[in-house]
Amino acid sequence: MNVRRIISCFLVILLSATIGNAGPLTDAVAKAAQTTPPANAPAGKNKMLWPGVGLMAAGGLIALYGFNTASGAEIKTNVTGTSTSVSVKRNTGVAVTGLGIAGLGGFLLYKGANDAKRQSIAVGPKGVTYKVRF
């Protein structure tokens, strides 16, 4: 118990001495503003991330359904009835539509990533700058 009191008193004395040496607040802020380089904010968030991911997932599922589901069957037999052949028709139209939806989702991801990179906000000692690249 006695050791804790000694350590806490020592820390209070040490911290109050360093606070007292800081000087006037306005001088400290001005000095910190001059020595601190401007910090660049993150380029921005991809606003099209989740819509793009959702469309890609939905399009992939629709394409999978279209390629794996039979829309009909065609049965052929010869004239004598000794040979029979069966061919299954697939939903290729549904599958191609699903691939198109997934492609649209990929385009949204690409477009959102490029739009997020074009804008930047920089905070510096002289103010805030907003940059847009075309």
C-alpha positions in Angstrom: 0.0 0.0 0.0 2.8 2.3 0.9 4.6 1.6 -2.5 1.5 2.6 -4.4 1.3 6.0 -2.6 4.9 6.7 -3.4 4.6 5.8 -7.1 1.3 7.8 -7.5 2.9 10.9 -5.8 5.9 10.6 -8.0 3.8 10.4 -11.1 1.7 13.4 -10.1 4.8 15.5 -9.5 6.4 14.3 -12.8 3.3 15.0 -14.9 2.6 18.4 -13.3 6.2 19.5 -14.0 5.9 18.6 -17.7 2.6 20.4 -18.0 4.0 23.5 -16.5 6.9 23.5 -19.0 4.5 23.6 -22.0 4.3 27.4 -22.1 1.4 29.5 -23.3 -1.3 27.6 -25.2 -1.3 29.8 -28.3 2.4 29.3 -28.7 2.2 25.6 -28.4 -0.7 25.4 -31.0 1.2 27.6 -33.4 4.3 25.5 -33.1 2.4 22.3 -33.6 0.6 23.7 -36.7 4.0 24.6 -38.3 5.7 21.3 -37.6 2.7 19.0 -38.5 2.5 18.0 -42.2 -0.9 18.1 -43.8 -2.7 14.9 -43.3 -4.5 13.5 -46.3 -7.9 12.1 -45.5 -8.9 8.7 -47.0 -9.8 9.0 -50.6 -13.4 8.1 -49.9 -15.7 5.2 -49.6 -16.9 3.1 -52.5 -20.6 3.9 -52.5 -21.3 1.2 -55.1 -19.6 -1.6 -53.1 -22.7 -3.4 -51.7 -25.0 -2.8 -54.6 -22.3 -4.2 -56.9 -21.6 -7.2 -54.7 -25.3 -7.9 -54.4 -25.8 -7.8 -58.2 -22.8 -10.0 -58.8 -24.1 -12.6 -56.3 -27.6 -12.5 -57.6 -26.4 -12.7 -61.2 -24.2 -15.6 -60.4 -27.1 -17.5 -58.7 -29.4 -16.8 -61.6 -26.7 -18.0 -64.1 -26.2 -21.1 -62.0 -29.9 -21.8 -62.0 -30.2 -21.2 -65.7 -27.4 -23.6 -66.6 -28.4 -26.3 -64.2 -32.2 -26.4 -64.7 -33.8 -28.2 -67.6 -36.5 -26.4 -69.5 -37.7 -29.4 -71.4 -36.7 -32.7 -72.9 -36.9 -34.0 -76.4 -37.3 -37.7 -77.0 -36.6 -39.2 -80.4 -37.2 -42.8 -81.5 -36.5 -44.4 -84.8 -39.2 -45.8 -87.0 -38.8 -49.4 -85.8 -38.8 -48.3 -82.1 -35.5 -50.0 -81.3 -33.5 -46.9 -80.6 -34.5 -44.0 -78.3 -32.5 -40.8 -77.7 -33.3 -38.1 -75.1 -31.9 -34.6 -75.3 -32.4 -32.1 -72.5 -32.9 -28.4 -73.2 -31.3 -25.9 -70.8 -32.4 -22.4 -69.8 -29.6 -20.6 -71.6 -31.6 -17.4 -71.8 -32.0 -17.2 -68.1 -28.3 -18.1 -67.7 -27.1 -15.4 -70.0 -29.4 -12.9 -68.2 -27.7 -13.9 -64.9 -24.3 -13.3 -66.5 -25.4 -9.9 -67.6 -26.6 -9.0 -64.1 -23.3 -10.2 -62.7 -21.4 -8.1 -65.2 -23.5 -5.0 -64.2 -22.5 -5.6 -60.6 -18.8 -5.8 -61.6 -19.2 -2.5 -63.5 -20.8 -0.8 -60.5 -17.8 -2.0 -58.3 -15.3 -0.6 -60.9 -17.2 2.7 -61.3 -17.5 3.2 -57.5 -13.8 2.5 -56.9 -12.8 5.1 -59.6 -15.2 7.7 -58.2 -13.9 7.2 -54.7 -10.3 7.8 -55.9 -11.2 11.1 -57.7 -12.1 13.1 -54.6 -9.7 13.9 -51.7 -9.8 16.1 -48.7 -6.5 17.4 -47.2 -6.4 19.1 -43.8 -3.4 21.3 -43.2 -2.2 24.2 -41.1 -3.6 26.8 -43.5 -7.0 25.2 -43.9 -8.9 22.4 -45.6 -8.5 21.7 -49.3 -10.9 19.6 -51.4 -9.5 18.2 -54.7 -11.4 16.6 -57.5 -9.7 14.9 -60.4 -11.4 14.6 -63.8 
